[in-house]
């Protein structure tokens, strides 16, 4: 990623910059933009996409939060299954 201090665009990133940070292709980043998951805007008559560095940082933080919530939910689901069925299934009598 281009250092914001040395970049002529300051805190604005290109698709390529964002793709490098996220380890994705530029096409995958464009899909995130088109889906509305990653805020961006088109610049000039050529319509080149730009992403604010803060928007990218917020997107990454949101992804971490979602991953944490999913992990906690899966952990809770496994605990419920073990508590409800773990010992009963282990000791089920044969017919």
C-alpha positions in Angstrom: 0.0 0.0 0.0 1.1 3.5 -0.8 2.1 5.5 2.3 -0.5 8.2 2.8 2.1 10.8 3.7 4.0 10.3 0.4 1.0 9.7 -1.8 -0.1 12.6 -4.0 -3.7 11.6 -3.2 -3.0 11.6 0.6 -5.5 9.3 2.3 -7.2 8.1 -0.9 -6.3 4.5 -2.1 -6.7 2.9 -5.5 -8.3 -0.6 -6.1 -4.7 -1.9 -6.4 -3.7 -0.4 -3.1 -6.7 -2.0 -1.3 -6.3 -5.3 -3.1 -2.7 -5.5 -1.8 -3.7 -4.8 1.8 -6.6 -7.3 1.7 -4.6 -9.9 -0.3 -7.4 -9.9 -3.0 -7.6 -9.2 -6.7 -8.7 -5.8 -7.9 -11.8 -7.5 -9.3 -12.6 -8.8 -5.8 -12.2 -5.4 -4.3 -14.5 -3.9 -7.0 -17.1 -6.5 -6.1 -16.9 -5.4 -2.4 -17.5 -1.8 -3.6 -20.4 -2.8 -5.9 -22.0 -4.8 -3.1 -21.9 -1.8 -0.8 -19.6 -3.5 1.7 -16.7 -1.2 1.0 -17.5 2.5 0.6 -15.8 4.1 -2.4 -16.3 6.8 -5.0 -15.4 7.4 -8.6 -12.9 10.0 -9.5 -13.1 12.2 -12.6 -14.4 11.4 -16.1 -12.5 8.2 -16.3 -14.4 6.9 -13.3 -11.4 5.5 -11.4 -12.4 4.2 -8.0 -10.9 5.6 -4.8 -11.3 4.3 -1.3 -10.6 6.5 1.8 -8.0 4.9 4.1 -10.4 5.4 7.0 -13.1 3.5 5.2 -10.8 0.6 4.5 -9.7 0.6 8.2 -13.4 0.6 9.3 -14.1 -2.2 6.8 -11.3 -4.3 8.2 -12.5 -3.7 11.8 -16.0 -4.7 10.9 -14.7 -7.9 9.3 -12.8 -8.7 12.5 -16.0 -8.0 14.6 -18.1 -10.3 12.4 -15.5 -13.1 12.6 -15.4 -12.8 16.4 -19.2 -12.9 16.7 -19.4 -15.9 14.4 -16.8 -17.7 16.4 -18.6 -16.9 19.7 -21.9 -18.1 18.2 -20.4 -21.3 17.0 -18.8 -21.9 20.4 -22.1 -21.3 22.1 -23.9 -23.6 19.7 -21.4 -26.4 20.4 -21.7 -25.9 24.2 -25.5 -26.1 24.0 -25.3 -29.4 22.0 -22.9 -30.9 24.4 -24.9 -29.8 27.5 -28.2 -31.0 26.0 -27.3 -34.2 24.2 -23.7 -35.1 25.0 -24.2 -37.4 28.0 -27.6 -38.7 27.0 -26.5 -39.9 23.6 -23.5 -41.5 25.0 -25.6 -43.6 27.4 -28.6 -44.4 25.2 -29.8 -48.0 25.8 -29.9 -50.4 22.8 -33.3 -51.6 21.6 
